[in-house]
Amino acid sequence: MRKKNLLLILVWMAVLPGLHAQELNAKVTVLANRVPNTIDHKIFQTLQTSLFNFLNNRKWSNENFQTNEKIVCNFLLNISSAGDNNTFQASLMVQAGRPVYNSSYQSPLVNFNDESFTFRYVEYQPLDFNESRVQGSEPYAANLTAEFAYYVYIILGLNFDSYALRGGDPYFQKALNIVNNAPDSRDINGWKPFDGIRNRYWLIENLTNSKYTLVHDAYYSYYRSGLDQMYDKEAEGRTAILNTLNMLNNINTETPNTMVMQFFFQGKSGEISKIFQKSPPDEKSRALDLLTKLDISNINKYKQDLQ
């Protein structure tokens, strides 16, 4: 009996890590080339390690991810200056991929540069984040983990949206909670509507506003009904992606220039062009017409590739 119980325990222990695997396969890079050498740059390597552990070792959801299911993402923290009391000004580039069925290709799910990021970090300080107390005990220190947690939930929300209709809703609500309870101080920006028109506030406002519900259907249509079908049903996949563009055009016609529209297309122009290059002339023409309305910054590329 003892041998049988021991065997069961060993099997349970072997299975347990897979059952409780974290969601992210995140790479973190901290650049501080513009920070003078009067500051010991070892602190930035320590910060990079701490952020890596914060992102990869924390459970961000109740879902169980196998190792090969983890979301591949990159966080590039580019520090531009250092202030008093270990405060830093930086930008944060966030990228995440979504694997396409039956391929090794990662489609760009998130590709966004947050240009306004102020935080405090003291070397070896623990990175603490509590959803019930986002503001923490000191706003600048709390802002570091709040911003990274916010983008984790955006990534999770869009990832789940791409696999199931409205699958990302719980994670968008978590991101909204961070915005509603964000750290507040004079030099902390990006959490409020008056901080700009392309910031954390407006992104989650668009993603949780019932007026833009169709954007969630568009993410599902683009990935699950579109890209995932391209391996063995290429024509059907292209049709679904064209339907996605029609959905997005409906949103854009009613409310032009929303942040979520720009957010959707960032990093995707090359991918979309390649998809429709094989289209019949009428389908290619319809795609070009929609894309020149929806993704203005890449008009020349679409015209070059699809005309």
N, C-alpha and C positions, 0 to 999 in steps of 0.2 A: 504493500500500500504506500509506504514511504517513497519507494522508487517511482511509483505512478504519479504521486503528488509532485515530486521533484520534476518529473518530465513535463507535467502540465505547466508548472511555474516557468520552466525554461522556455517552453513554447510561447507562453504569454509574454515573457520578457523580450523574446525575439520579434514578436509581432508588434509590440507596443510602440516602438519608435516610428514605424510606418503609419500607425493609426493616428499618431499625434504630431505628424510632421508639420512644420510651419509652412506658410503659404508662399513665401517669397524666396527667390534666388536672386538676391540683390547685390549688385556691385556698388561700392561707394568710393568716390574719389574726391579728395579735398585738395584744392589748389590754392596756394597762397603766394604766388610769385610777386604780387604787388605789395605784399606786406614787408616792411623794412626788416633788416636783420637785427635790429635792436630788440626784436621780439624773438625768443627762442622758438624756432620752427618745429621743434619736436612736438610741441603742443598740437600741431595740426595732424601729425601722424597718429597721435593718441586719439584725437577727435575722430579721425577716419575709422580707426578700429572700433571705437565706442559706437559710432553710428552703424557700422556694419553689424555689430552684435545686436544693437537695438532693433534693427529691421529684420534680421534673419532669425533671431532666437526667440522672438516674442510671438505668441499666438494672437493673430488679429481677427480670427473668426472662429466659429464652432465647426467649420468644415474640416474634413480630413484630406490632406493632399499627399499623394505619393511623391517620391523624390522627382520623378520625371514629369510631374504635373505642376511643379512649382512655377510661379510666374517670374519670367526673366525680366529684370528691370535694372536700370542704372540711375544713380543719383550723383550728379556732379555739383559739388558745392565750391563755388569760385569766390574766394574771399578777396575783396577789393581794398579794404582798409581796416585798421584796428583803432579802437577808441579807448577811453578810460575804463578801468575796472573789468578788464577782460571782455569787453564788448566788441563785436565785429559786424561789419557791413559786407553783404555777399549777395550773389545771385544763386539760384538753384535750378539746374537743368534736370528735368525728370523725364525718363524714357521707359516705356514698358512694351513688351511684345506679346503677341497672342499667336500660338502655333496654329498653322493651317493643317487641317486633316489630311493624312496621307502624304505629308511632305516634311522636310526639315526647315521649312521657311517660317520665319517669325514676322507676322504682319505688325506694323507699328500701331499700337493701341493708344499710347500716350507719347507725345513728343512736345514738351512745353518748357519754356524758360521763364521762371519766376524771378523777376529782376529786382525785387525789393524784399530783402531779408536781413533783419537785424536780430542778433542774438548774443547771449553771454555764455561763455564756456570757460570753466576753470579746469585745468588739467586733472584728469582722474575723477572728476565729479561724476556721480552716477547719473545716467540719463533717465529721468523719471517722467512717466506719463500716466495720468489717471483720467479716464473719460468723465468721471464725476467731478473732477477738479482740474479742468484744463488749464486754468490760470496759474496753478501751482502757488508757490510761496513768493516767487520773484518773477516779474513778467518777462524780462529778457532771457532768463534761463529757460522758462517755460515755453517761450516762443520757439526755441530750437526743436523741442520734441513735438510741439503742437503742429508745426509746419510739416515735418516729416510724416507724422501720423495722418494728417489731412490728406497728403498725396497717396499714402498707402490705401486709404479708404476710397479715394477716387479710382485708383488702379483696380482694387478689388471690385468696386461697383461696376466699372466698365467691363471687366473680365467676365463677371457673372451675367451681365446684360448680354454679352456676346454668345452665351450658351443657352440662356433661357429668357423668355419674355419677362421683362421687369425683374429679372433675377438679382439685379444690383441694388434694389431699393433699400435694403437694410444698411448697406455700406454708405450710400449717399446720405442717409439719415445720421449716421455716425459723423460723416464729414460736416454736415450741417450743424450738428451739436458742437463741434470744435469752433466753427465760425461764430455761432451764437454766444459762445463762452470763451472766446479767444483772449489771450493776454492783451492788456491795454496799457500803452505808454506812449509818450510823445513821438518817439522814433520808430515805433512799430507800425508798419503799413500793410495793406493788402487784405485786411479782414473786414473792411467796411465799404459801403457802396460809394462813398465820396473819395475813396483812396485811388480811384481810377476806373476805367471802363473794361479793363482786362485784368482782373485780379481773382483771388481766391473766393471773395464774396460772390462775384457775378457768375463764376463757374458753377458753384454749388446752387446758387439761386436758379440758374437755368436748368440744372439737372433735377431739381426738386419742384419746379414750378409746373403745375398741371397744364399750363398753356403750351408747354413744350414736350408733353408726354410722348409725342410721335418720335422724338429723337431716340428714345429707348428702343422702340420698334425698329428704327433705322439701324442701330448697332447690331441688333439680332439679325436683321435681314442681311446686312452687309457681310457678317462673319458666318453665321450658322447656315443661312440659306444661300449665301453667295460663295465666299471663298472656300468653305468646306466642301462644296460640291464641284469645285473646278477640276479635281483630279479625274473623275470619271463622267461628269455631266457638265462639261464646260459651258455649253450654250445655256443650260438652265441656270448655272451660277451667274453668268453675265446678266441674264434677265433679272435675277434677284437683285443684283447690284444696281442695275438701271432703275428698278423699283425703289431701291434705297435712295437714289438721287432724286426721284420724284417726291418721296416723303420729305426729304430735307428741303426741297424746293417749296413745298407747301408751307413749311415753317418759315422759310426765308421770305416768301411772298407776303405772309401776314405780318411778320416782325423781322425786318431786314437787319443784318449786321449784328446778330446776337453773338455773344462770346462762344457759346457751345458750338456754333456752326464753324467758326474758325478753329476751335479746338479739335473738332472731328477731323478736319482735313490736314492738320499739321503732320507732315511726314509721309502723307499718303499719295502725293501727286505722281510719283514715279510708279507706284504700284497700280494706281487706277489707270494711268496711261497705258501701261503694259496690258492690262486686262482687256481694254477696248480696242487695242491695235489689231486684234484678230476678228473684230466684229464685222458683220456685213455693213455696207455703206449706210443704210438707213439707221441702223442701231448706233453706229459710230457717230453719225450726225446728231442724233438725239442726245447721246452722251455728251458730246462737245457743247451743245447748246446749254445743257444743264450745268456743266462744269464751269463754263465761263460766267455763269450767274452766281454760282455757289462758292467758288474758290478763286477769287479775283487775283490774288497774289501770284497764281500760277497759270494765268491765262495764256501767256506766250508758250509755255511748255505744252499745254493741252493743244493749242493750235498747231504747233510744230509736229506733235506726235499723232494727232488724230485727223487733221485735214487731208 
